[in-house]
Amino acid sequence: MSRILHHALFFAAALLFLVLAYPPSTYLNYFYFPKTETKFTYVIVALFTSLISSWVAPKAAPLLLPRVTKSKWAGAAMTGFIGFMIQAILSFGFGPRGWDVPGTRVRGIFFSEWDFLTFIGHVASPMAFLSIVAYVYEHRQGTSI
């Protein structure tokens, strides 16, 4: 699978999980914020989430645990775990710690109050599983991402 298609599929999946977990109609119809800012916020979070799952985690797993990742299944598990943990840590940062991306509504939509737990369960978990599936698929074909 080409790298561009690989990253595009992860981006589409991340955007789908975000839209399912946080319906845009709620934020577009019931709040008085610019619609372009709200849409840009979805895109920016989907971009970061997909990059963590499709690029950072698969590259970090062999660097952090080179002996473990020699096995296809152990490498897949470590890739999913690392991707999940990075997203969970960022979620805690944006949620309880109060980080935000200037000019967007990242914290307000996805991480306010207890919504960071929704992000972990409904976005980070499926993206970690998708990382595992992609890792197994790529290593089954004998290619690496």
C-alpha positions, 0 to 999 in steps of 0.5 A, spaced: 500 500 500 502 506 498 504 511 503 500 516 501 494 512 501 496 509 507 496 516 511 489 518 507 485 512 510 488 513 517 485 520 516 479 518 513 478 513 519 480 518 524 475 523 521 469 518 521 471 516 529 471 523 531 464 525 527 461 519 530 463 520 537 462 528 537 456 529 532 458 536 528 451 538 528 451 539 535 457 544 535 454 547 528 447 548 530 447 549 537 453 554 539 455 561 536 462 559 533 464 560 526 462 554 522 469 554 519 473 554 525 469 548 528 470 544 521 477 546 521 478 543 529 475 537 526 480 536 521 486 538 525 484 533 530 483 528 525 490 530 522 494 529 529 490 523 531 492 519 524 499 522 524 500 519 531 497 512 529 499 511 522 506 514 522 509 516 529 507 509 533 509 505 527 516 508 527 517 509 535 515 501 536 522 499 533 526 504 536 523 503 543 523 496 543 527 493 538 528 486 540 520 485 542 518 488 535 522 482 531 516 478 532 510 481 527 505 480 533 509 483 538 511 489 534 503 490 532 501 490 539 507 495 541 505 499 535 498 499 538 499 500 545 504 506 543 499 510 539 494 509 544 498 511 550 501 517 546 493 519 544 491 518 551 497 522 554 495 528 549 488 527 551 489 528 559 493 534 557 488 537 553 483 535 558 484 536 565 491 540 564 487 545 560 492 545 553 489 548 547 491 550 540 490 557 539 485 559 534 481 553 534 476 549 539 480 543 540 479 543 547 472 545 547 469 540 543 473 534 544 476 535 551 472 539 555 470 537 562 469 529 561 469 529 554 477 527 554 474 520 556 470 519 550 476 521 546 480 515 549 474 510 548 471 512 542 477 515 538 484 513 541 482 505 542 479 504 535 485 508 532 490 503 536 486 497 533 487 500 526 494 501 527 495 494 529 491 491 523 495 496 518 502 493 522 500 486 521 498 487 514 504 491 512 508 485 515 504 480 512 506 483 505 513 483 507 513 491 506 514 496 512 511 503 512 
